[in-house]
Amino acid sequence: MIDTTKLLENKLFQERYIKANIAWYFSYLNGKRGLSRIYKVPYAALMKKFFLQKYFEKRVKNGIIDIPYLELVLTTKCTMRCQSCNNLMQYFSPSNQYSCTLEGIKKSLELLLSKVDSIARVRIIGGEPLLFKDLPQLVDYLDLQKKILTFDILTNATINFKDELVQRFKKSKKVRKISISDYRQAPNLKIPLKQESILKKLKENKIAFSYNTTDHWYDTEKIYKRGRSKEEIIKNYHHCKMPCVSLMTSEGENLKGKELAPNGAIFVCPISSSLTRLKGLDEFAGDFLNLDDDKERFFEFYTQDFYKACDYCRDFSKPYKKIPIAIQTNKVLKLEKED
């Protein structure tokens, strides 16, 4: 049985789990759908200061699991091939792509929801999630799950929103926003952008969105196994601590070590989930949360600071280098050190 007192004393657990949940609830209470629009006092700030910390710690002591933020990876297929994609789509060839099915993602989510009590925020990602043909049906499914509090979707604005999908978003009570990336300043992008027609539809139907405009990216650098010691890998994770965890189903013919997670798994970040698809589950045993694991493993996952996948990333103790956004490459990159 897990020692919840020791768990709550763990700084990493406080940061990744308790504070992450508090941050979401504060954002929600302080937003357009929150209570701050009802009360003239700063209700959200008072909740954050006097209530939420104790609330979530009490729930941990009672064995109640509240996942603060979960990404659903629907596919590694994308309409773009960005050289510095944070989710490593540039390393997938046509022969080793991952795409889940509606039945598969529902099966994994149902198993997950049978073990947790809430998921504050779900983000639908890819690749490009609009390539997932059953996206309207998935939106309906997420909207009906009482334990999922809100969800959103991230798109690169290269695919128009079909009316069917727009209507699903319009009637949904849980869609927080549509996040649209602005790639107009990409130096060598050839595929047409559809952001104007997308924005028009969202505005006409009063669907919340964010339009993410920037003139630069931060270089993720080449991804490859660097041969760090365990202590160095842990140190690198503590400099990164990416806030999201990513869910993938067990579907796909190219997944080696499939028996390790027959019903899907949760990974520490999208880089970790992509690496598992590229190199197999066996290569990263211990890195992921098997959805068949006991409930206690969910809490332990948020205290873990050693992930084999972290050996593949850049040195996060050093400053990022700014680069132009969405530089396209016409080749599949390899997980090897460049000469």
C-alpha positions as CSV (number, residue, x, y, z in Angstrom):
1,M,0.0,0.0,0.0
2,I,1.3,3.4,-0.9
3,D,2.4,5.8,1.9
4,T,0.3,8.9,1.0
5,T,2.1,11.0,3.7
6,K,5.5,10.3,2.0
7,L,3.8,10.8,-1.4
8,L,2.6,14.3,-0.5
9,E,6.1,15.2,0.8
10,N,7.6,14.4,-2.6
11,K,8.4,17.7,-4.3
12,L,8.0,16.2,-7.8
13,F,4.6,14.9,-7.0
14,Q,3.5,18.2,-5.6
15,E,4.7,20.0,-8.8
16,R,3.5,17.5,-11.4
17,Y,0.2,16.4,-9.8
18,I,-1.0,18.7,-6.9
19,K,0.0,22.1,-8.4
20,A,-0.9,21.0,-11.9
21,N,-4.4,20.2,-10.7
22,I,-4.6,23.5,-8.8
23,A,-3.5,25.5,-11.8
24,W,-6.2,24.0,-14.0
25,Y,-9.0,24.6,-11.5
26,F,-7.8,28.2,-10.9
27,S,-7.8,28.8,-14.7
28,Y,-11.3,27.3,-15.0
29,L,-12.8,29.2,-12.1
30,N,-11.2,32.4,-13.4
31,G,-12.4,31.9,-17.0
32,K,-15.5,32.5,-19.0
33,R,-17.2,29.4,-17.7
34,G,-16.0,29.9,-14.2
35,L,-17.5,31.3,-11.1
36,S,-15.6,34.6,-11.2
37,R,-18.2,35.9,-13.6
38,I,-20.9,35.3,-10.9
39,Y,-19.1,36.6,-7.8
40,K,-17.7,40.1,-7.5
41,V,-15.0,39.0,-5.1
42,P,-11.9,37.3,-6.5
43,Y,-13.4,33.9,-6.0
44,A,-10.9,31.9,-7.9
45,A,-7.9,33.4,-6.1
46,L,-9.5,32.7,-2.7
47,M,-10.2,29.1,-3.7
48,K,-6.6,28.7,-4.8
49,K,-5.2,30.2,-1.6
50,F,-7.4,28.6,1.0
51,F,-9.0,25.5,-0.4
52,L,-7.6,23.7,-3.5
53,Q,-4.3,22.6,-1.9
54,K,-6.0,20.8,1.0
55,Y,-8.8,19.6,-1.3
56,F,-6.4,17.7,-3.6
57,E,-4.2,16.4,-0.8
58,K,-7.2,15.0,1.0
59,R,-8.3,13.2,-2.2
60,V,-4.8,11.7,-2.5
61,K,-5.1,10.4,1.0
62,N,-8.4,8.8,0.1
63,G,-6.9,7.1,-2.9
64,I,-8.8,9.3,-5.4
65,I,-6.9,9.9,-8.7
66,D,-7.3,13.2,-10.5
67,I,-5.2,13.4,-13.7
68,P,-4.5,17.1,-14.4
69,Y,-3.7,17.0,-18.1
70,L,-3.8,14.1,-20.6
71,E,-3.0,14.2,-24.4
72,L,-4.7,11.7,-26.7
73,V,-2.4,10.9,-29.6
74,L,-4.7,9.9,-32.4
75,T,-2.2,9.5,-35.2
76,T,1.4,10.3,-36.2
77,K,0.3,11.1,-39.7
78,C,0.6,14.8,-40.5
79,T,0.1,17.1,-43.5
80,M,3.4,18.7,-42.7
81,R,6.9,17.4,-42.0
82,C,8.5,20.0,-39.6
83,Q,12.2,19.4,-39.1
84,S,11.9,20.4,-35.4
85,C,8.5,18.9,-34.5
86,N,8.2,18.5,-30.8
87,N,6.2,15.3,-31.2
88,L,8.8,13.7,-33.5
89,M,6.6,13.3,-36.6
90,Q,9.7,14.0,-38.7
91,Y,11.0,10.5,-37.7
92,F,8.0,8.5,-38.9
93,S,8.1,7.0,-42.4
94,P,5.0,5.8,-44.3
95,S,5.7,2.3,-43.2
96,N,5.8,2.8,-39.4
97,Q,3.0,5.4,-38.8
98,Y,0.6,5.0,-35.9
99,S,-3.1,5.6,-36.1
100,C,-5.6,4.5,-33.5
101,T,-9.2,3.5,-34.2
102,L,-12.3,4.9,-32.5
103,E,-12.9,1.5,-30.9
104,G,-9.3,1.3,-29.7
105,I,-9.1,4.8,-28.2
106,K,-12.5,4.3,-26.5
107,K,-11.3,0.9,-25.1
108,S,-8.2,2.5,-23.6
109,L,-10.1,5.5,-22.2
110,E,-12.8,3.3,-20.7
111,L,-10.1,1.3,-18.9
112,L,-8.4,4.5,-17.7
113,L,-11.7,6.1,-16.6
114,S,-12.5,2.9,-14.5
115,K,-9.4,3.7,-12.4
116,V,-9.4,7.4,-12.1
117,D,-11.9,9.8,-10.7
118,S,-11.3,12.8,-13.0
119,I,-9.3,14.1,-15.9
120,A,-9.2,17.9,-15.7
121,R,-8.1,18.5,-19.3
122,V,-7.8,16.3,-22.3
123,R,-6.0,17.6,-25.4
124,I,-6.5,15.9,-28.8
125,I,-3.2,15.8,-30.8
126,G,-1.4,14.1,-33.6
127,G,0.3,14.4,-36.1
128,E,-2.6,16.3,-37.4
129,P,-5.8,15.1,-35.5
130,L,-8.1,16.2,-38.3
131,L,-6.7,13.3,-40.3
132,F,-8.6,11.0,-37.8
133,K,-11.7,10.1,-39.7
134,D,-13.9,9.5,-36.6
135,L,-13.1,12.7,-34.9
136,P,-16.7,13.9,-34.7
137,Q,-17.7,10.6,-33.0
138,L,-14.7,10.9,-30.6
139,V,-15.9,14.5,-29.6
140,D,-19.3,13.0,-28.9
141,Y,-17.8,10.3,-26.7
142,L,-15.6,12.7,-24.7
143,D,-18.5,15.0,-24.2
144,L,-20.5,12.2,-22.5
145,Q,-17.7,11.2,-20.1
146,K,-18.5,12.6,-16.7
147,K,-15.0,12.1,-15.4
148,I,-13.5,14.2,-18.3
149,L,-14.0,17.9,-17.3
150,T,-12.8,19.7,-20.4
151,F,-11.1,18.9,-23.7
152,D,-9.5,20.8,-26.6
153,I,-7.9,20.1,-29.9
154,L,-4.7,21.3,-31.6
155,T,-4.6,21.7,-35.4
156,N,-2.0,23.1,-37.9
157,A,-4.8,24.7,-40.0
158,T,-4.1,22.8,-43.2
159,I,-7.4,21.0,-43.2
160,N,-10.8,22.7,-43.3
161,F,-13.2,21.9,-40.5
162,K,-16.2,19.9,-41.9
163,D,-19.6,21.2,-40.9
164,E,-20.3,17.9,-39.0
165,L,-17.2,18.6,-36.8
166,V,-18.1,22.2,-36.3
167,Q,-21.6,21.3,-35.1
168,R,-20.1,18.8,-32.6
169,F,-17.9,21.5,-31.2
170,K,-20.8,23.9,-31.1
171,K,-23.1,21.7,-29.1
172,S,-20.4,20.4,-26.8
173,K,-20.4,21.6,-23.2
174,K,-16.8,20.5,-22.6
175,V,-14.8,21.9,-25.5
176,R,-12.6,24.5,-23.9
177,K,-11.1,25.8,-27.1
178,I,-9.7,25.0,-30.6
179,S,-6.0,25.7,-30.6
180,I,-4.9,26.8,-34.1
181,S,-1.2,27.1,-35.0
182,D,-0.2,30.0,-37.3
183,Y,2.4,28.9,-39.8
184,R,2.2,31.8,-42.2
185,Q,5.8,32.7,-41.5
186,A,7.2,29.2,-42.2
187,P,10.0,29.8,-44.7
188,N,9.5,26.8,-47.0
189,L,5.9,25.6,-46.4
190,K,4.2,24.5,-49.6
191,I,0.9,23.2,-48.4
192,P,-1.9,25.8,-48.4
193,L,-3.1,27.1,-45.0
194,K,-6.8,27.2,-44.3
195,Q,-6.8,29.3,-41.1
196,E,-9.0,32.1,-42.5
197,S,-11.9,29.7,-43.4
198,I,-11.4,27.9,-40.1
199,L,-11.5,31.0,-38.1
200,K,-14.6,32.3,-40.0
201,K,-16.5,29.1,-39.1
202,L,-15.5,29.1,-35.5
203,K,-16.5,32.8,-35.1
204,E,-19.8,32.3,-36.9
205,N,-20.6,29.4,-34.6
206,K,-19.3,31.1,-31.4
207,I,-16.7,28.4,-30.7
208,A,-13.8,29.4,-28.5
209,F,-10.4,29.3,-30.0
210,S,-6.8,30.4,-29.6
211,Y,-4.7,31.5,-32.5
212,N,-1.1,30.8,-31.7
213,T,1.1,33.3,-33.5
214,T,4.9,33.4,-33.3
215,D,7.8,34.3,-35.5
216,H,10.2,31.7,-34.1
217,W,10.4,28.2,-32.6
218,Y,12.9,26.8,-30.1
219,D,15.2,24.2,-31.6
220,T,14.5,20.7,-30.2
221,E,17.8,19.6,-31.7
222,K,18.5,16.1,-33.1
223,I,16.9,13.2,-31.3
224,Y,19.2,10.2,-30.6
225,K,20.5,8.1,-27.8
226,R,23.2,10.1,-26.1
227,G,24.6,7.5,-23.6
228,R,24.1,9.6,-20.4
229,S,24.4,8.0,-17.0
230,K,21.3,7.4,-14.9
231,E,22.1,10.4,-12.8
232,E,22.6,12.6,-15.8
233,I,19.3,11.5,-17.3
234,I,17.5,12.3,-14.0
235,K,19.1,15.7,-14.0
236,N,18.0,16.3,-17.6
237,Y,14.4,15.4,-16.7
238,H,14.4,17.8,-13.7
239,H,15.5,20.6,-16.1
240,C,12.6,19.8,-18.5
241,K,9.6,18.4,-16.6
242,M,7.2,18.7,-19.5
243,P,3.7,19.1,-18.0
244,C,1.7,16.8,-20.3
245,V,1.3,13.0,-20.3
246,S,0.3,11.2,-23.5
247,L,-2.0,8.2,-24.1
248,M,-1.6,5.8,-27.0
249,T,-3.5,2.6,-27.7
250,S,-1.7,-0.7,-28.3
251,E,-2.8,-0.7,-32.0
252,G,-0.4,-1.0,-34.8
253,E,1.7,-3.7,-36.4
254,N,5.0,-2.1,-35.7
255,L,4.8,-2.0,-31.9
256,K,7.4,-4.3,-30.5
257,G,6.9,-5.6,-27.0
258,K,3.1,-5.2,-27.4
259,E,2.4,-7.6,-24.6
260,L,3.8,-5.0,-22.1
261,A,0.7,-2.8,-22.6
262,P,-2.0,-4.7,-24.4
263,N,-4.7,-2.1,-23.6
264,G,-2.7,1.0,-24.1
265,A,-0.3,3.1,-22.0
266,I,0.4,6.6,-20.7
267,F,3.8,8.2,-21.4
268,V,5.6,11.0,-19.7
269,C,5.4,13.2,-22.8
270,P,4.7,13.1,-26.6
271,I,8.4,12.5,-27.3
272,S,8.4,9.4,-25.1
273,S,5.2,8.0,-26.7
274,S,6.7,8.6,-30.2
275,L,10.0,7.0,-29.3
276,T,8.2,4.0,-28.1
277,R,6.5,3.7,-31.5
278,L,9.7,4.1,-33.3
279,K,11.8,1.8,-31.2
280,G,9.4,-0.5,-29.4
281,L,8.1,-0.8,-25.8
282,D,10.9,-3.1,-24.7
283,E,13.4,-0.4,-25.3
284,F,11.6,1.9,-22.8
285,A,10.4,-0.6,-20.2
286,G,9.6,1.3,-17.0
287,D,9.1,4.6,-18.8
288,F,5.3,4.3,-19.2
289,L,2.2,3.7,-17.2
290,N,0.5,0.5,-18.4
291,L,-3.3,1.0,-18.3
292,D,-3.6,-2.5,-16.8
293,D,-1.4,-1.5,-13.8
294,D,-2.9,-1.1,-10.3
295,K,-4.2,2.3,-9.2
296,E,-1.2,2.9,-6.9
297,R,1.1,3.0,-10.0
298,F,-0.8,6.1,-11.2
299,F,0.4,8.0,-8.2
300,E,3.9,6.6,-8.4
301,F,4.1,7.7,-12.1
302,Y,3.9,11.3,-11.0
303,T,6.9,10.8,-8.6
304,Q,9.1,9.1,-11.2
305,D,12.1,11.1,-12.4
306,F,14.0,8.5,-14.4
307,Y,12.9,7.9,-18.0
308,K,15.1,6.2,-20.6
309,A,13.5,8.4,-23.2
310,C,15.1,11.5,-21.6
311,D,18.5,10.2,-22.8
312,Y,17.4,11.1,-26.4
313,C,16.6,14.7,-25.8
314,R,18.8,17.8,-25.8
315,D,20.5,19.1,-22.7
316,F,17.7,21.1,-21.0
317,S,20.1,22.8,-18.7
318,K,21.4,24.9,-21.6
319,P,19.4,27.7,-23.3
320,Y,17.2,27.0,-26.3
321,K,18.3,28.2,-29.7
322,K,15.7,30.2,-31.6
323,I,15.0,29.0,-35.2
324,P,12.4,29.9,-37.9
325,I,9.0,28.3,-37.4
326,A,8.0,25.0,-39.1
327,I,11.0,24.5,-41.4
328,Q,10.0,21.6,-43.7
329,T,12.1,18.6,-44.5
330,N,11.5,16.3,-47.4
331,K,13.2,13.3,-45.8
332,V,12.5,11.0,-42.9
333,L,15.0,11.8,-40.1
334,K,16.8,9.0,-38.3
335,L,17.4,8.5,-34.6
336,E,21.1,8.6,-35.0
337,K,23.8,11.1,-34.1
338,E,24.9,13.2,-37.1
339,D,28.5,13.0,-38.1
